[in-house]
Structures are given as structure tokens and as C-alpha cells.
Amino acid sequence: MKTIQGQIVDIQNQRIFSGEITIDSGKIQSITEKEHDVKHYILPGFVDAHIHIESSMLVPSEFAKIAVKHGTIATVSDPHEIANVLGVKGVEFMIENGKKTPFKFNFGAPSCVPATTFESAGAIIDSDDIKTLMANPDIKYLAEMMNYPGVLFDDAEVLKKIAWAKHYNKPVDGHAPGLRGDDVTKYINAGISTDHECFTYDEALEKLQKGMKILIREGSAAKNFEALIDLLPDHYQNMMFCSDDKHPDDLLLNHINALCARAVAKGIDVFKVLQVACINPVKHYNLDVGLLQKNDVADFIIVEDLKAFKTLQTYIDGALVFDNGTSLVKDVAFENLNNFDTEIKTIEDFKVESTAKQIRVIEALEGQLVTNQLIEEATLHNGNLVSNTKTDVLKMTVVNRYKNDEPALAFIKNFGLKEGAIASSVGHDSHNIIAVGVNDEAICKAVNLIIENKGGICAVSDTHQKIVSLPVAGIMSDKNAETIGHAYAELDTFAKQLGTTLNAPYMTLSFMALLVIPALKLSDKGLFDGGKFEFTSLEVN
């Protein structure tokens, strides 16, 4: 039996009172009003309503150690990234690793492996696999249905996957950036209940009015908080917070707590903010997470105030897992699974022979997953299309990492490199190798550094090279958050010294092969028009 005193935040009844909580056998036995001098606030823990743990470059057990420091006690996690590398085996790795911690990971069944037929992934998860996964009580929902054209055109395999989720009475997550009108109505009517991809107020409002739950996403690359936060006061019953993708250096700084602080600073009612951050994900996904009620499992946090939400203590199932600066989540042993099989490349592999006067160019946008399609003047050298640092039109490549194949080549604007190249084997969704550089030599050097390490993120100059190895599926580290966060921050600094002006260049780079988000992207099979959902040519006539 344990008793804890504080200012108890009763979100559901919108009141705060001085009281005492009694815990026994991991459950709340009683909550009683009681006068005392304790000023700290007790409230339910935060839940990230949609995140790919893999994007933190940490395995779940290491992610948990950091998340509890920020008052996060649970996540709704889509293991889509590792599934595209290792299939069901990858999903099972995430579940089993996460189970060895007290943290409440709630994994979904990845609905789009591979995400499209226009790229090479390391695995396939079909509707039969989804049936098996949905029968597993550890799988809480069908993860984001990125193949919205498949829904709109009644693709039989897509509809079977959704049907299995309905059969097991589990929610279906959406992913439909920019989808409006009759198309979004059909998408919702297929049984899809959420979207975390809204990037305008009007789009999110339409989806809310048509019955969807809208997630306000603020990750390391995609940031939609400012665009959507004004919807919260009127729609707080049907909104949630998520980070989607959060890099390790960012995770060390904050998590959902920071979104609460920003919302309250805008003058939004604290109970509405906490409803979104703590309550709604638990109810929507039917999570085994306590909400600070009598007979609930004792999941809660103690914070200094209701402005900055600085976490002092975190409790999960009645156990103290974070205490005044120290995470009490233990180390977990695990095996480094991987799937990496391509040969070292030559400079010749990255040449593009051409006589074109104009080319299609991907325009990367700061803080967005969407890109624009530009038509730019071609720069030729000895009959080869080359990077132009003056106009910031740089050559990029996507290299199949699962088998030996010719690199796909294109050009991109807004990376701003003046020297060298950057590369990554974190490339949504199939996690092939992506690189951008000022010349073919630098691109080749960066790609080969990734191949030699069987995964990682790197930067190379004429004289230096730096890599953060990612030996777990080529997308996660086997190190702790502090080590990987520090190494990532150093690499980020090096990339910026090479000239990139992007806030999160590696996160932005990782999305340049994300074909399901318009307008122009590059897969290992070629340049892809995300609006028309078909391949297009690099050269313009």
C-alpha cells in the first residue's frame, strides 16, 4: 500500500483538488480529498497517439527510458518502418522488446508493406498476415492506411485488410494528406477513423465535421501544430497529439509535454489540452492505460505546474519509473536483426547521360512531408547531368539495399549543400539508401559508407566522413538515447557545416522517397509523380 499526495487534476470532471491517492497491487484503491501543503500536480500520463518508434533510432526499450522523463507513459506505435525491412518478424521484435519494459507500447499491424508497388521493400505483409496479426491481443489497431488510392478504387487486398480490423473490432488509422470532398467521405466511410496528415486548418475541419479524429502532429520534420491548434478549443473531444517521427536529439529535449505547454501558453483551457494529450488516445484505441480514476491501473505523473509540465515523477502500474531526473527503466538485451544486401557502388553508377535543357526537380519544403515539382535548367558537364550548387539544384539518388541494382537518380532543391554529400538508410517507406550531394564522387562515397556499415546516416566532405551506424534493421541503433542523440547532433552539425540550411536535414532526406505523399519523390525504381501516382521522366522533353 502506498499513498501519494498532491493537487489532483480530474480532467474528465474539469476540476483540481487537494487530495491523496492510495495504490495497492498496481491499482488505485482510492482517491480522497484531503488538505495538505503539497503543491505539485498529479495527472494521467501523456500518450503519443501516433509514432514510429524506429524514427527515434532507438529500440523500444531505449525509447521508453527517455519518454518517461517527459511524462509519457504510453504510445500508439506503428511498426511500419521495421516491417518494411523485416516483415512480421520485425513487428514481433518491437512487441517483444517493448514488453520487457514497464512502458505501455501499443503496436498496430502495418497496413502498407510495401507502401506501394513502385518501390523495393524488404518484405510483404498481405491480408492473410493482417488476419494473423489482428488476432493477436498485442496488436491494438490497423496502422495508417497510406494507400488511400487503394481505398478510393476499391482495391480488394486493401479492403480485406480493413475488413479484418473490423472483424476484430479494432480501429483503423488513416493517412490521407490533402484528401477532401467526396474522396475523403468515401475514405472515412470505409471505416477509417483518424488522420495525422492534415496540414491546413480547413482540411482538418472538414475531416472533423465528417467524423474523423484529427491528430495534431509535431515531429522533427513535419510540424502542423501552428496550423491546427486553433481547432482544439471547439473540437477537443475528437483530437489527439502525436509526433509521428521524432529524432533522438529532439526526444532527449521533450515529447508530448511540450505540445501541452505550447497549447496552454496560447490561452487554451488546460482541461481541454489534457483531454487531448491524456484521455482521448486511451479511449479511442481502448488502451490498458489508467486515467486517474478509482480502480484504474495506477498510471500517472507528477508535474511541477500546469504551464511547463515539467515531470517530477512517472508511475506505470503503480511502479515508479522516473524520479526527479533519473529514469528507472532497465536495460534490455536484444539481437541486432537486419536485411542489407547490396554491393559497393562506383562513381560511374551515379552518372546521368543527357542532352536535356530542362529537368524535373523535387523541391523539399522545411517542416513538410509534401514536396513541389519544379522545372529547372539542366546543368551538363561532358554530357552528364550534374549538381549546381549556385542554383541549389543537387543530384540525389535512391539505391536498393535489398539487392544489387542500378541506383535511381534525380535532382532536388533546398538542401543547400556547398560541399560533400549526406546519406541515410532511413528512407520512408522502404528504407533504401538515399543520398544528396554536390558531385558524383561525394554521393558515391556517402552511399558506400552506408553500405559498408549495413545501415546508418552519414555525411562526407572532401577530407572528412562521419557516420552514425544503425545496425538494427538499418534504421535503429543498439546504443542508448544519450549516445545516439549526441552522435546524431554532431552529425547534424557536420551536415550544416557542409552548407545545408534545413532544420532537420536527415529527417527531410528520409521523406524524399515517401511516394504516398505528393508531389514529386524518388524511389529506387525512378522519379515518381505522387499526384498522378505514376512514374515520370527526369528530362522535360
Salt bridges, closest charged atoms under 4 A:
GLU20 OE1 - LYS34 NZ 3.25
GLU33 OE2 - ARG15 NH2 2.55
ASP48 OD2 - HIS255 NE2 2.73
GLU62 OE2 - LYS65 NZ 3.07
ASP78 OD2 - HIS52 ND1 3.99
GLU81 OE2 - HIS52 ND1 3.51
GLU81 OE1 - HIS428 ND1 2.94
GLU81 OE1 - HIS431 NE2 2.56
GLU96 OE2 - LYS99 NZ 3.93
ASP138 OD2 - LYS99 NZ 2.81
GLU144 OE2 - HIS50 NE2 3.15
GLU144 OE2 - HIS52 NE2 2.87
GLU144 OE1 - HIS175 ND1 2.64
GLU144 OE1 - HIS196 NE2 3.11
ASP154 OD2 - LYS186 NZ 3.11
ASP195 OD2 - LYS207 NZ 2.58
GLU197 OE2 - HIS175 ND1 3.24
GLU197 OE2 - HIS196 NE2 3.28
GLU197 OE1 - ARG217 NH2 3.01
GLU203 OE2 - LYS207 NZ 2.66
GLU206 OE1 - ARG180 NE 2.40
GLU206 OE2 - LYS210 NZ 2.75
GLU218 OE2 - ARG262 NH1 2.91
GLU226 OE2 - ARG262 NH2 3.05
GLU226 OE1 - LYS266 NZ 2.86
ASP244 OD1 - HIS50 NE2 3.12
ASP244 OD1 - HIS52 NE2 3.25
ASP244 OD2 - HIS196 NE2 3.78
ASP244 OD2 - ARG217 NH1 2.80
ASP299 OD2 - LYS104 NZ 2.73
ASP317 OD1 - LYS104 NZ 2.93
ASP331 OD1 - LYS65 NZ 2.23
ASP429 OD1 - HIS80 NE2 2.72
ASP440 OD2 - LYS351 NZ 3.77
ASP440 OD1 - LYS395 NZ 2.92
ASP478 OD1 - LYS479 NZ 3.33
GLU482 OE2 - LYS69 NZ 3.57
GLU490 OE1 - LYS466 NZ 3.97
GLU490 OE2 - HIS486 NE2 3.14
ASP492 OD2 - LYS496 NZ 2.72
